């Protein structure tokens, strides 16, 4: 069965039209969230409730079922105040995917294999359809580090990276570059993060790329991870262009 045949439609009224700058593609980012609610059905109900003021394009249940609530070319309301690689208002350029998980408030737990397989299928399909670069497949925490922790340190970013649909911690690290905290912050900003709150930005980076200890402290390992990512990304873009594949 094709992925399209598996998707259930539950329309949400919470969306509006995208305003696309001339010369740009309408969809350039994919943002992954966790639902942070006690059940997947409660999350769908909330995202489809006109009084909630929030929505997402898709939701992936723990059992692998996929719900679509907003058409991809419409602007769902999932990102809020956000910034990535110098761009703000990520709602206008992204597809939002909610992934059922109680989150840190309701009993955060690993994401089941069947759920991760469906997330990978969905993200891979969207990356090809909309030519989204793997570096622009992010978590909510990456684009809103002072407000959001999701999908969090238990999300299997390395598994997505194996499919070339996201970035994750490199298998081998270069040496610690020895940056000062200020230099680390500038490097983190160049990589894509909003560093208005440096500790929050560092914690968000660690939840994605140094998941064993996302404490917000800039240490040698965190510097080495970011430095290695910078070098690998420069090499990737030079070798293959900027289409993410």
C-alpha positions as CSV (number, residue, x, y, z in Angstrom):
1,X,0.0,0.0,0.0
2,X,1.3,3.4,-0.9
3,X,1.8,6.0,1.8
4,X,-0.9,8.2,0.3
5,X,-3.4,5.4,0.7
6,X,-2.6,5.0,4.4
7,X,-3.2,8.6,5.3
8,X,-6.4,9.5,7.1
9,X,-7.9,12.9,6.5
10,X,-9.2,14.9,9.5
11,X,-9.6,18.5,8.4
12,X,-8.6,21.3,10.8
13,X,-10.0,24.8,10.3
14,X,-6.8,26.3,11.7
15,X,-4.8,27.4,8.7
16,X,-4.5,30.2,6.2
17,X,-2.8,30.8,2.8
18,X,0.9,31.0,2.5
19,X,2.5,34.2,1.3
20,X,5.4,33.1,-0.8
21,X,8.2,35.6,-1.7
22,X,8.8,35.9,-5.4
23,X,11.3,33.4,-6.7
24,X,11.1,31.1,-3.6
25,X,9.6,27.7,-3.2
26,X,6.5,27.7,-1.0
27,X,7.9,24.8,1.2
28,X,11.5,24.9,2.3
29,X,11.4,23.4,5.8
30,X,9.9,20.4,7.7
31,X,9.4,20.9,11.4
32,X,9.0,17.9,13.7
33,X,7.2,18.1,17.0
34,X,5.9,15.8,19.7
35,X,2.3,16.2,20.7
36,X,3.0,16.6,24.5
37,X,-0.5,15.3,25.4
38,X,-1.8,12.2,27.1
39,X,-3.1,10.5,23.9
40,X,-2.9,10.8,20.2
41,X,-6.6,11.2,19.8
42,X,-6.6,14.1,22.3
43,X,-3.9,15.8,20.2
44,X,-5.8,15.4,17.0
45,X,-9.0,16.8,18.6
46,X,-7.0,19.8,19.9
47,X,-5.3,20.4,16.5
48,X,-8.8,20.3,14.8
49,X,-10.5,22.5,17.5
50,X,-11.2,26.0,16.1
51,X,-10.7,27.4,19.6
52,X,-7.2,26.1,19.9
53,X,-5.6,28.3,17.3
54,X,-3.0,25.6,16.4
55,X,-2.7,22.9,13.8
56,X,-0.2,20.9,11.9
57,X,-0.2,19.3,8.5
58,X,0.3,15.7,9.8
59,X,0.3,13.7,13.0
60,X,1.9,10.3,13.3
61,X,0.4,8.1,16.0
62,X,2.5,5.7,18.1
63,X,1.0,2.8,16.2
64,X,2.1,4.2,12.9
65,X,-1.2,5.7,11.7
66,X,-0.9,9.0,9.9
67,X,-3.4,11.7,10.1
68,X,-3.4,14.7,7.7
69,X,-5.2,17.9,8.9
70,X,-4.1,20.7,6.6
71,X,-3.2,20.6,2.9
72,X,0.5,20.9,2.3
73,X,0.3,24.1,0.3
74,X,-1.7,25.8,3.0
75,X,-0.1,27.4,6.1
76,X,-0.7,25.4,9.3
77,X,-0.2,27.0,12.7
78,X,2.5,24.9,14.4
79,X,5.7,26.7,14.6
80,X,4.8,29.9,16.4
81,X,7.5,32.5,17.0
82,X,10.5,30.8,15.3
83,X,13.8,31.4,13.5
84,X,16.1,29.1,11.5
85,X,19.1,30.1,9.4
86,X,18.1,33.7,9.6
87,X,14.5,33.2,8.5
88,X,11.6,33.9,10.8
89,X,7.9,32.9,10.6
90,X,8.6,29.3,9.8
91,X,4.9,28.6,9.6
92,X,5.0,30.3,6.2
93,X,7.7,28.1,4.7
94,X,7.3,24.7,6.5
95,X,5.3,21.6,6.8
96,X,4.6,20.6,10.4
97,X,4.5,17.0,11.6
98,X,3.3,16.2,15.1
99,X,4.6,12.9,16.5
100,X,2.5,11.3,19.3
101,X,4.5,11.2,22.5
102,X,3.4,12.4,26.0
103,X,6.5,14.6,26.1
104,X,8.4,15.8,29.1
105,X,5.3,16.9,31.0
106,X,3.3,13.6,30.7
107,X,6.0,10.9,30.8
108,X,8.5,11.3,28.0
109,X,9.4,8.0,26.4
110,X,11.2,6.5,23.4
111,X,9.5,6.7,20.0
112,X,8.3,3.1,18.9
113,X,9.9,1.5,15.9
114,X,6.6,1.4,13.9
115,X,6.2,5.1,14.5
116,X,9.7,6.0,13.5
117,X,9.4,4.0,10.3
118,X,6.3,5.9,9.3
119,X,7.9,9.3,10.2
120,X,10.8,8.4,8.0
121,X,8.5,7.4,5.1
122,X,6.6,10.6,5.5
123,X,9.6,12.9,5.8
124,X,11.4,11.2,2.9
125,X,8.3,11.7,0.7
126,X,8.0,15.3,1.6
127,X,11.7,16.0,1.1
128,X,11.5,14.7,-2.4
129,X,8.2,16.3,-3.3
130,X,9.2,19.8,-2.1
131,X,13.0,19.6,-2.5
132,X,13.7,20.2,1.2
133,X,17.3,20.1,2.2
134,X,18.2,17.7,5.0
135,X,19.6,20.6,7.1
136,X,16.1,22.2,7.0
137,X,14.4,19.2,8.6
138,X,14.5,20.4,12.2
139,X,12.8,19.9,15.6
140,X,10.6,22.5,17.2
141,X,13.3,23.1,19.7
142,X,15.8,24.0,17.0
143,X,13.6,26.8,15.7
144,X,12.2,28.0,19.0
145,X,14.8,27.2,21.7
146,X,13.5,29.5,24.4
147,X,10.0,28.0,24.2
148,X,10.0,24.4,23.1
149,X,11.9,21.2,23.9
150,X,10.4,18.9,21.3
151,X,10.8,16.3,19.8
152,X,13.5,16.0,22.5
153,X,16.6,14.0,23.3
154,X,14.9,10.6,22.8
155,X,14.0,11.3,19.2
156,X,16.0,9.1,16.8
157,X,17.7,11.8,14.6
158,X,20.5,9.4,13.7
159,X,18.0,7.1,12.1
160,X,16.7,9.9,9.9
161,X,20.2,10.9,9.0
162,X,20.9,7.4,7.8
163,X,18.2,8.0,5.2
164,X,19.7,11.4,4.3
165,X,16.6,13.3,5.4
166,X,18.0,15.1,8.5
167,X,21.3,15.9,10.2
168,X,22.5,14.1,13.4
169,X,25.6,13.8,15.5
170,X,28.5,12.6,13.3
171,X,29.9,9.1,14.0
172,X,33.4,10.5,14.3
173,X,34.3,13.9,15.7
174,X,37.0,16.3,14.9
175,X,39.1,17.7,17.7
176,X,37.6,20.3,20.0
177,X,38.3,23.7,18.3
178,X,38.7,25.4,21.7
179,X,36.2,28.2,20.9
180,X,35.3,30.7,23.6
181,X,31.6,30.6,24.6
182,X,31.2,33.8,22.5
183,X,32.8,32.1,19.5
184,X,30.7,29.0,20.0
185,X,27.6,31.2,20.0
186,X,28.5,32.8,16.7
187,X,29.2,29.4,15.2
188,X,25.9,28.1,16.5
189,X,24.1,31.1,14.9
190,X,25.9,30.5,11.6
191,X,24.7,26.9,11.7
192,X,21.1,28.1,12.0
193,X,20.1,28.8,15.7
194,X,18.6,31.9,17.3
195,X,21.1,32.6,20.0
196,X,19.2,35.3,21.8
197,X,19.3,33.0,24.9
198,X,22.7,31.2,24.4
199,X,22.0,28.5,27.0
200,X,18.6,27.7,25.6
201,X,20.1,27.5,22.1
202,X,22.9,25.3,23.3
203,X,20.4,23.0,25.0
204,X,18.3,22.8,21.8
205,X,21.4,22.0,19.8
206,X,22.4,19.2,22.3
207,X,18.8,17.7,22.3
208,X,19.4,17.2,18.6
209,X,23.1,16.5,18.3
210,X,24.5,15.6,21.7
211,X,21.5,13.7,23.1
212,X,23.1,12.0,26.0
213,X,23.4,15.1,28.1
214,X,21.4,18.2,26.9
215,X,22.4,20.4,29.8
216,X,22.9,23.7,28.0
217,X,26.6,23.8,29.0
218,X,29.2,24.5,26.3
219,X,31.8,21.8,26.8
220,X,34.5,20.3,24.6
221,X,32.3,17.6,23.2
222,X,29.5,20.1,22.3
223,X,32.1,22.3,20.5
224,X,33.6,19.3,18.7
225,X,30.1,18.2,17.5
226,X,29.3,21.6,16.1
227,X,32.7,22.0,14.5
228,X,32.4,18.6,12.9
229,X,28.9,19.4,11.6
230,X,30.1,22.6,10.1
231,X,33.0,20.9,8.2
232,X,30.8,18.1,7.0
233,X,28.1,20.4,5.8
234,X,30.5,22.6,3.9
235,X,31.9,19.4,2.2
236,X,28.4,18.1,1.4
237,X,27.2,21.3,-0.1
238,X,30.3,21.8,-2.2
239,X,30.1,18.2,-3.5
240,X,26.4,17.9,-4.2
241,X,25.0,21.4,-4.4
242,X,22.2,22.6,-2.1
243,X,19.4,20.3,-2.9
244,X,19.9,18.1,0.1
245,X,20.5,14.9,-1.9
